[in-house]
């Protein structure tokens, strides 16, 4: 590992020298980018994650000056992957910059993927408000690219966190919409009952008996995989009604 640190520092020094030295702009920045890449690889082998991340950021800036935006965004992602091991906050910052660049070059699928990564990092930090922001953004981008399955995965996260924070109407709307979509897809229809069950639980948490009854009637669709959910929810509703009468 010590040897790799020495190699990394040497590659980084050479890259800095290339940039500040004489030579054609494009040529010296291309050479510097190659050296930064080698330096980052050496620091990664040495498990010096912060040092590797900082070099990847220098590589990203170098690529931006060369007009290589895709390579710059990829370097920010590499920096984020290193920072994930030491500093989630810095990882989020790098991914945010990558998302901005991917949007500029119309790589919406990539932008959606890394918005989802940011959402997951905020989730790990239990910052659910910010997690919702990025999962919603990711879902919108995935939907624009017609990657519906990935979009729904992100939207289910939004529904989960909305329910946890007491925003039941929002959660119900998402669960019901995804259930409707699932019923029209042979591969997804088996999951529809789970989504409707979650919607029903959110209805119960609202505590509005009339709304619960109306919701159960709406969920009782003519589909064999939904009947069990409706029956289960009806039992739960009966228990809630009895409890309310006792109170």
Number of C-alpha atoms within 10 A of each C-alpha: 13 10 12 18 20 15 19 28 18 15 21 22 15 16 26 17 13 20 20 11 11 9 11 10 13 14 13 20 23 20 15 26 26 15 23 28 21 19 29 31 18 24 25 20 17 19 16 18 22 20 21 27 27 17 27 28 22 24 30 28 21 26 22 16 15 17 12 13 20 17 19 26 28 21 26 29 25 23 30 31 21 25 23 18 12 14 14 19 15 18 24 24 16 24 25 21 16 29 24 13 22 22 16 13 11 11 15 20 19 20 26 30 18 22 27 26 20 28 28 22 20 21 17 12 12 11 13 22 15 16 25 24 16 23 28 24 20 30 27 20 23 24 18 14 14 12 15 15 15 18 23 23 16 26 23 20 22 26 26 21 19 20 20 13 12 13 15 22 16 16 25 24 13 22 26 21 15 21 23 16 14 19 18 11 11 8 9 14 18 16 15 24 23 16 22 25 22 20 29 27 19 23 24 19 13 15 13 10 15 9 13 22 17 11 18 21 12 10 23 15 12 8 11 10 16 21 15 13 21 22 13 12 21 17 12 14 20 11 12 15 13 10 10 11 8 7 6
